[in-house]
Amino acid sequence: MPRFDARTLGVDQGSQLLFSDFEHDGEMWIGNGPRRRRVRVQFAEPYKTAPVVQVQVGMWDMSVQSNQRAEILAENISRDGFEIVFKTWGDTKVARVVANWTAIGEVRHDDDWDV
């Protein structure tokens, strides 16, 4: 479990449109089988080490004509950013997805010195 000093605790958050495939019959909307979308997110400022990142679906628009199945997660987390990965499979038809995210970690403090 990461432990942070309150003086150096940094929280960054945002919302990211991952795709909107129904407008142009993209693969998430008309496709079958495994499909994946990966979007890079840049933090407002770098953390001292890779932060803890939580990702959740903020909005999804799915067809009711098929099973609704999906997975969303954060991968490749670094000091500077991470990737949001959205996956679906089978006959699921996804029109669009917005992801909300929060990163919590250690940031530089004014008293930090580079010697």
C-alpha positions as CSV (number, residue, x, y, z in Angstrom):
1,M,0.0,0.0,0.0
2,P,1.5,3.4,-1.0
3,R,1.8,5.9,1.8
4,F,2.1,9.6,1.1
5,D,3.2,12.6,3.1
6,A,0.3,15.1,3.2
7,R,2.7,18.0,2.2
8,T,3.6,16.2,-1.1
9,L,0.2,14.6,-2.0
10,G,-1.0,15.5,-5.5
11,V,-4.4,14.7,-7.0
12,D,-5.1,15.1,-10.7
13,Q,-8.3,14.1,-12.4
14,G,-10.1,14.4,-15.7
15,S,-12.6,13.1,-18.2
16,Q,-11.7,11.7,-21.6
17,L,-13.8,10.8,-24.6
18,L,-12.4,7.4,-25.7
19,F,-14.4,7.1,-28.9
20,S,-17.6,8.0,-30.7
21,D,-18.0,5.2,-33.3
22,F,-21.7,5.3,-34.2
23,E,-21.3,8.5,-36.2
24,H,-19.1,6.9,-38.8
25,D,-19.9,3.2,-38.3
26,G,-16.6,2.5,-36.5
27,E,-15.5,-0.9,-35.4
28,M,-16.8,-0.6,-31.8
29,W,-20.3,0.1,-33.2
30,I,-20.5,-2.5,-36.1
31,G,-17.7,-4.9,-35.1
32,N,-17.8,-8.4,-33.7
33,G,-15.2,-10.2,-31.6
34,P,-12.5,-8.7,-29.4
35,R,-12.1,-4.9,-29.8
36,R,-9.9,-2.6,-27.8
37,R,-9.3,1.2,-27.7
38,R,-6.3,2.8,-26.0
39,V,-6.0,6.5,-25.2
40,R,-3.0,8.2,-23.7
41,V,-3.6,10.7,-20.8
42,Q,-1.0,13.3,-19.8
43,F,-0.9,14.6,-16.2
44,A,-1.0,18.3,-15.5
45,E,2.5,17.9,-14.0
46,P,4.7,14.9,-13.4
47,Y,4.6,13.0,-10.1
48,K,7.8,12.1,-8.2
49,T,6.9,8.4,-8.8
50,A,4.1,6.7,-10.7
51,P,0.8,7.5,-8.9
52,V,-2.2,5.4,-8.1
53,V,-4.7,5.7,-10.9
54,Q,-8.4,4.9,-10.8
55,V,-10.5,4.8,-14.0
56,Q,-14.2,4.4,-14.3
57,V,-16.9,4.8,-17.0
58,G,-18.4,8.3,-16.9
59,M,-20.8,7.7,-19.8
60,W,-21.5,4.8,-22.2
61,D,-23.9,4.5,-25.0
62,M,-24.5,0.8,-25.9
63,S,-27.0,-1.0,-28.1
64,V,-29.7,-2.9,-26.3
65,Q,-29.8,-5.3,-29.3
66,S,-26.8,-7.3,-27.9
67,N,-25.1,-8.2,-24.7
68,Q,-23.5,-5.3,-22.8
69,R,-20.0,-6.3,-21.8
70,A,-16.9,-4.2,-21.3
71,E,-13.8,-3.7,-19.3
72,I,-12.0,-0.4,-18.6
73,L,-8.6,0.0,-16.9
74,A,-5.4,2.0,-16.6
75,E,-2.2,0.6,-18.0
76,N,1.4,1.8,-18.5
77,I,1.2,4.2,-15.6
78,S,4.2,6.5,-15.3
79,R,5.2,9.8,-13.6
80,D,3.9,11.7,-16.7
81,G,0.7,9.9,-17.6
82,F,-1.0,6.6,-18.4
83,E,-3.2,4.9,-20.9
84,I,-6.9,4.2,-20.6
85,V,-7.8,0.9,-22.1
86,F,-11.4,0.0,-23.0
87,K,-12.2,-3.5,-24.2
88,T,-15.3,-5.3,-25.4
89,W,-16.0,-8.6,-27.2
90,G,-18.6,-10.8,-28.7
91,D,-21.6,-9.1,-30.3
92,T,-21.5,-6.0,-28.0
93,K,-22.1,-2.8,-29.9
94,V,-20.7,0.3,-28.3
95,A,-21.6,3.7,-29.7
96,R,-19.4,5.9,-27.4
97,V,-17.6,5.9,-24.1
98,V,-16.3,8.6,-21.8
99,A,-13.9,7.7,-19.0
100,N,-13.3,9.6,-15.8
101,W,-10.0,9.2,-14.0
102,T,-8.3,10.2,-10.8
103,A,-4.5,10.0,-10.0
104,I,-3.1,10.3,-6.5
105,G,0.6,10.3,-5.8
106,E,3.6,12.1,-4.5
107,V,4.6,15.5,-6.2
108,R,7.5,17.8,-5.6
109,H,7.3,20.1,-2.7
110,D,8.8,23.6,-2.5
111,D,11.3,22.4,0.1
112,D,12.7,19.7,-2.2
113,W,16.2,20.5,-3.4
114,D,18.1,19.2,-6.4
115,V,21.7,18.8,-5.2
